């Protein structure tokens, strides 16, 4: 992502989710007061006691709070995780809202401001570009549509109670330090703000403008088409290597007609023949490449205990505070529930975790849930659609700007969605999440699901984002499914893929039954039937790492550019297959070791190329390459070989493609997968440098990239991989005291133990969990539970996370009751 927009919140699951947390970088926040007593003092609250008493108030607050929905109690364990108990859902969610605000209010406010396009009101003109984009997309209207879809349900009642809990904290308690530093107050939380957080998660996991990228590539460098195949040439798809020989292994049936391989579907006539610059300007608002996750579930036939084991670590942006908030929610009485896991601050339910009967986790599918449309435009205010000339729906919105003049933005929409324009070029955007989606209801019910059969029923409402779901139950069942909805696109009655810009004037590629900012017929002809979506019941084992789902998909899910390189998925399957084949049982300890695995399959692919190119290197580079001889391919902090390989890996794509891509106006964001480079023949035309009269081969390019890696090592003064691979997580405010301490770590973007270093946003395991059906589940977040700087839980898990450690996550609190929520009728 570009420096002017590094992102303010998550991104799920989801998964996950994905949720990438986004923030606007360095200077985006203008401090209203220096870090002095004036700025910090009011954050202590109105206590008259000593400074230590004031700090204690910030850390704890009042112990008794009125609750209009009933009684609830909150205890905190030694890691700052709240255990919240109540007799009904509304009383429970009111307490959750209060606790979320108490620990993460600034993060929550930043997320909703980002999505509604209202950052500039708090932070000034530096965020206007972001506000204009988000207002044009209309995420706030999409949140209204989703609220309409859930408002009348039990989940909707819970959201209203959660909202009241957040507002009770805002109204009654001292605001977090960040509000004081920038001299503004948060507005009241609304139910739609909770839905906005969901839209943020879903957009960061499935929203993109890659179809524009494809068009730009095709027109500027058509000979590069072979670098972007429909599928990467590997044998490690999720279901291709899963053990489906369980008691009832089943797959979604390919009940759909074949998808035609039609060519580009651009509108013709009075439209621009090239979206020059449009994709580049929008690229920073889509999910960044390389963000991924790991998950797997192993059935009891292969475990020491005879019960399944599930692992999940979603790789999202690493932020201060972390993306996730850990919690345990307990309902007593007839509608009992006891669930523990992580939630997104701003949403009440556990997204990844387990209850007493089941456990579940998510990784991102990478499916195509966004389509773009071109139009013939008779005039600036009109467009042609199915033989008619229609007016673009327009309205002007005012963006408040702190410390400056208010700005205006024109919001434009067509039948397909928001019209996004840049430098006179425009496309309409149909993103599945712009309609009334129901995933909030699904997650709410998932928290109390008691069986795999219940999970299967519940996730029918998980409309967006598309996720690889793995689950297990105490009775031994295991489960895998692609969640979410998969649009069916047609051109002249024939199904086509969605990786193109469609002719909107002709009505091509439309999703039947879907209306932007309105209701959708999720079970109608516009979407693949639920039963036809790939799934597996009782697999012996199945592993997901954002690689493609299956080698023979029953319908169009996505192209190779949307899936991850196969390195992580292949390594996970290699180790599971080796373990199962050896006859040794899978254990929690072994599963934890696999999550900490640092062996790089990318190194295994490229190191032979480096060693075969030493004759083309300088003596100094040849000596450095010698460290790769006998290297175990592990990306460990104390390794010199890992350092050289990491810096080489970052340079090999540029060394290969710069000479062709740069003259065509294509930067590194257009380069193909690293896997693709490693699989090119040694004499591929892409290794030839068009700027020289000689014919270069792979050895020449590999030597050049390695020489540059060695030069970078000397220039930066690196000695081992740990000098380069540093966890450096900064708060959104440019105040050093709020940042986490820097430290080296292991792992890489292409290892199971996942960490992506670099300037700006870093990414990696945003929550690491190994779940069992009994005692022994463990997890860790990259930082701490609290976003309050004074709290002992501000960063207390960071070192454990960085070292690959865990904490136990039992279904007991182990701590005294700290907060008591009393029914308003009972008094205080």
C-alpha positions, -999 to +999 in steps of 0.1 A: +000+000+000+012+035-006+026+057+021-003+082+021-027+054+029-015+025+051-049+016+064-070+023+096-085-010+107-088-046+099-091-064+075-110-109+082-111-133+083-117-136+082-101-145+077-099-145+079-113-126+075-095-101+069-092-080+081-067-058+074-063-030+099-058+002+080-043+035+090-031+066+073+006+070+077+031+093+093+018+128+096-018+119+089-025+128+125-018+164+135-012+166+173-034+192+189-011+194+219+024+182+227+030+151+248+029+171+281+009+174+312-017+194+293-023+166+269-019+136+292-034+150+324-071+152+314-069+115+303-064+106+339-100+115+347-114+137+374-100+118+404-087+140+432-062+114+444-025+108+436-012+102+401-011+065+408-048+066+417-055+084+384-036+057+365-055+031+383-088+047+372-078+047+336-069+010+339-100+000+357-128+026+357-159+022+379-168-012+392-206-009+390-225+002+359-262+003+352-274-020+324-309-015+310-310-051+298-302-070+330-273-081+351-238-091+338-205-097+354-170-092+340-138-108+353-104-105+337-078-133+336-041-126+340-037-117+303-064-091+304-090-112+286-126-103+298-149-132+308-184-118+306-214-136+320-251-126+317-285-142+317-296-129+283-281-119+250-289-082+253-274-079+288-243-098+276-238-076+245-243-044+265-214-054+287-193-064+256-199-030+241-188-013+273-157-034+276-147-030+239-150+008+243-131+007+275-101-011+258-103-001+221-125+030+216-100+049+195-095+019+172-132+015+169-137+052+161-109+052+135-124+022+117-159+037+113-145+071+103-124+054+076-154+035+061-179+064+063-154+089+048-151+111+078-114+110+088-108+146+078-132+159+104-109+147+131-075+147+114-075+175+087-070+177+050-044+150+048-071+123+047-094+139+021-084+115-007-094+086+015-127+103+026-136+110-010-131+074-021-151+059+008-180+083+003-181+076-034-182+038-027-211+044-002-201+019+024-223+037+049-254+031+027-243-006+024-241-008+062-277+006+063-288-022+039-271-049+060-287-035+091-321-038+075-313-074+068-305-082+104-324-056+125-354-078+132-333-108+143-319-118+177-285-106+164-301-072+156-313-069+192-279-078+204-263-051+182-287-025+197-276-036+232-239-035+222-244+000+208-259+011+241-230-003+260-205+015+238-224+048+243-226+043+280-188+043+282-185+073+258-209+093+279-197+084+314-159+077+313-127+096+305-118+093+268-087+074+257-054+094+254-056+096+216-087+117+216-070+142+240-039+143+219-059+153+188-085+173+207-117+157+194-146+137+209-161+106+193-197+108+182-223+083+195-220+048+183-248+036+160-259+001+151-248+008+115-213+015+128-211-022+138-221-031+103-195-007+089-168-026+108-181-057+090-179-039+057-143-029+064-134-065+071-151-078+040-138-051+017-102-056+028-106-093+021-126-093-012-128-058-026-104-050-054-099-034-088-079-063-103-101-065-134-088-030-143-053-042-138-059-070-162-072-046-188-042-023-184-018-052-187-036-066-218-034-033-236+001-022-226+019-055-226-002-082-243+027-106-246+027-110-208-006-129-208+011-162-203+025-150-170-010-149-155-025-184-161-060-194-150-042-217-125-007-217-112+011-249-121+013-267-087-003-297-071-011-283-036-047-271-039-068-273-007-090-302-018-064-317-041-043-329-012-069-332+016-076-366+030-112-371+020-114-407+029-134-401+061-167-416+070-187-394+047-163-373+026-183-353+001-176-325-023-198-299-038-211-313-071-201-294-103-238-288-111-231-257-130-227-254-168-192-248-181-179-213-180-171-198-214-136-184-219-148-153-236-125-125-244-126-089-229-160-074-226-154-037-227-180-013-238-174+003-272-182+037-285-177+069-265-155+055-237-118+058-231-098+030-248-075+027-218-080+032-181-046+048-179-039+056-143-073+046-130-062+012-116-030+028-101-050+055-083-074+029-069-049+001-060-042+015-026-079+010-016-080-028-024-066-056-003-029-057-005-012-087-022+003-114-001-020-110+029-030-145+038-037-171+065-032-207+076-057-232+089-060-269+091-080-295+110-069-331+116-094-358+125-092-380+155-080-411+136-046-393+133-043-377+167-029-390+200-061-382+219-085-396+193-102-362+191-097-336+163-072-307+165-077-274+147-052-247+140-057-212+126-036-181+122-050-153+100-023-131+085-034-095+086-018-062+091+000-060+124-011-028+143-010-011+176-033-022+192-038-055+175-066-063+150-082-088+173-097-086+208-099-118+228-130-125+249-150-152+266-188-148+265-211-169+288-249-171+288-266-188+316-301-202+317-320-221+290-302-204+261-268-213+275-235-205+257-199-205+266-176-193+238-141-180+238-120-166+210-113-133+192-136-106+180-132-074+159-135-044+182-168-028+171-186-062+167-198-082+197-195-119+187-165-142+186-153-145+150-127-172+154-127-195+184-145-224+201-173-231+225-179-262+246-189-283+216-172-270+184-142-250+173-137-231+140-113-209+120-112-189+088-088-181+060-095-160+029-106-177-003-094-150-027-127-153-046-138-127-071-167-108-055-162-076-074-172-067-110-165-035-129-186-020-157-179+004-186-205+024-203-211+043-235-215+079-222-236+102-245-229+130-220-212+137-187-244+131-168-258+101-188-250+066-198-265+040-220-281+009-205-300-018-224-310+005-252-319+034-230-301+066-220-302+070-183-290+097-160-262+091-135-277+095-100-257+123-084-255+140-051-230+163-035-217+157+000-198+180+023-167+166+041-159+185+073-121+193+075-105+200+108-084+231+107-094+239+071-122+246+047-149+220+042-145+200+010-172+186-014-174+153-031-198+143-059-212+108-053-223+091-085-242+058-090-256+036-118-277+005-119-246-015-111-232+004-082-210+035-074-193+052-104-157+057-095-139+083-116-104+094-120-090+118-146-121+116-167-123+078-167-149+059-148-161+024-140-191+013-120-183-011-091-205-040-081-191-055-049-212-081-032-209-064+002-227-033-011-260-051-006-277-063+025-255-092+037-262-113+067-229-126+080-234-108+113-264-131+120-243-161+110-214-153+133-238-146+161-254-180+158-220-197+152-210-188+187-236-212+201-236-239+175-235-274+190-226-296+160-212-297+125-247-300+112-256-267+129-225-251+115-236-262+080-270-246+084-257-214+100-231-205+073-258-205+046-262-169+058-225-161+057-228-140+025-195-121+026-166-123+028-157-155+011-138-177+035-123-211+039-140-224+070-126-254+089-144-267+120-145-297+143-168-310+171-163-328+203-179-360+189-151-362+164-166-346+133-145-324+110-157-300+083-145-277+055-165-253+033-161-223+012-184-197+027-199-167+010-218-161-022-204-166-057-220-145-085-230-160-118-221-138-147-236-142-182-231-127-216-258-133-241-271-162-220-237-179-216-218-181-184-185-163-184-156-156-160-156-124-139-120-114-146-128-086-170-144-052-173-179-058-185-200-039-210-224-022-186-244-006-215-253-041-228-261-054-193-233-080-195-221-098-164-250-086-141-259-106-110-296-115-111-314-106-079-287-083-066-293-046-060-266-022-047-275-008-014-307-029-013-319-064-008-305-094-026-321-127-036-292-148-022-309-181-031-319-170-066-304-176-101-278-149-097-256-170-073-242-205-072-264-228-051-251-234-016-250-272-022-227-267-052-201-248-033-170-270-026-171-285+009-160-317+027-176-335+055-154-355+079-121-351+061-092-369+077-073-337+073-076-306+053-053-275+051-058-240+037-032-213+031-050-192+005-040-214-024-067-223-049-095-245-035-096-272-061-079-281-094-113-287-111-136-260-097-173-265-105-177-228-113-156-197-116-142-188-082-112-167-092-081-165-113-045-173-102-038-136-095-063-138-066-048-169-049-016-171-029+017-187-041+016-224-031+046-223-008+028-223+026+000-247+016+026-272+002+047-270+033+017-276+056+006-306+036+041-320+033+044-320+071+009-334+078+014-361+052+048-371+066+034-372+101+004-393+092+026-416+070+050-422+098+023-436+120+032-410+148+001-393+161-006-356+156-005-338+190-011-303+202+027-299+206+033-311+171+006-287+157+022-258+176+056-267+161+040-267+126+026-232+132+062-222+141+077-238+110+102-215+092+113-237+064+108-218+031+095-237+001+103-206-019+140-210-009+138-247-019+126-235-054+151-207-059+183-217-041+193-242-068+189-214-094+213-192-073+239-220-069+237-227-107+244-190-114+276-185-093+298-185-124+281-152-134+288-136-100+316-114-087+339-132-062+322-114-033+287-124-044+300-160-051+313-162-015+280-150-002+261-176-023+283-202-007+264-197+025+233-212+008+252-245+003+238-269+029+215-243+043+184-259+059+161-233+041+149-220+074+141-183+077+156-179+112+168-147+127+204-159+134+209-171+098+232-153+073+219-175+045+183-165+052+194-128+050+209-132+016+180-152+003+154-127+016+171-098+000+175-118-032+139-129-032+128-092-030+148-084-061+144-113-085+111-102-099+123-067-107+155-080-122+134-102-145+106-079-155+117-043-152+130-040-187+097-049-203+072-036-177+087-002-169+087+011-205+050+001-207+043+022-176+038-008-153+054-008-119+061-037-096+025-040-086+018-056-119+045-083-117+033-119-117+036-144-088+071-152-074+062-189-081+058-180-118+093-166-119+107-197-103+090-220-128+101-201-160+124-221-182+161-211-180+160-197-215+127-179-211+124-147-231+115-129-199+151-134-186+165-116-217+173-079-209+158-060-239+182-031-231+213-051-241+224-067-274+232-100-256+207-128-249+205-132-211+193-164-194+180-172-160+216-175-146+224-139-157+192-125-140+196-145-109+232-134-106+222-098-110+195-100-083+219-118-059+246-092-065+221-065-056+211-084-025+248-086-013+252-049-020+221-041+001+235-062+029+267-042+030+250-009+025+226-015+055+252-031+077+232-063+081+249-093+096+221-119+100+185-122+090+174-108+124+190-074+116+166-071+086+136-091+098+125-068+126+090-065+142+085-027+143+049-019+151+040+018+154+008+034+168-012+056+144+001+087+162+037+097+156+044+095+194+073+070+201+060+062+236+029+046+221+048+023+197+057-013+205+094-020+210+114-033+180+129-067+180+141-094+155+120-124+147+119-155+125+097-163+095+089-147+062+059-140+039+062-176+024+068-196+056+041-211+079+055-190+107+044-159+089+058-124+090+062-097+064+086-069+072+090-037+053+083+000+054+048+010+065+024-018+073+038-051+085+018-083+083+017-117+099-001-139+123-027-116+138-040-144+161-024-178+165-046-205+179-045-243+184-078-257+196-087-290+211-121-304+221-111-305+258-084-287+278-052-276+262-063-250+236-037-222+233-035-188+215-017-155+214-021-120+199+008-098+186+007-072+213-019-069+241-055-068+249-057-032+258-054-001+237-049+019+268-012+029+270-011+027+308-025-008+310-002-037+319-018-055+289-009-029+263+018-051+249+024-080+273+019-107+247+042-093+221+074-111+231+055-144+235+040-140+200+074-129+184+091-160+199+064-184+186+050-189+221+014-194+233-008-188+263-034-212+276-070-202+267-091-222+292-128-218+299-122-204+333-115-169+343-090-173+372-097-137+383-121-118+405-151-100+393-141-065+382-172-050+367-208-056+378-235-045+354-267-040+374-303-039+361-312-002+361-342-010+383-320-025+410-301+007+418-265+009+425 
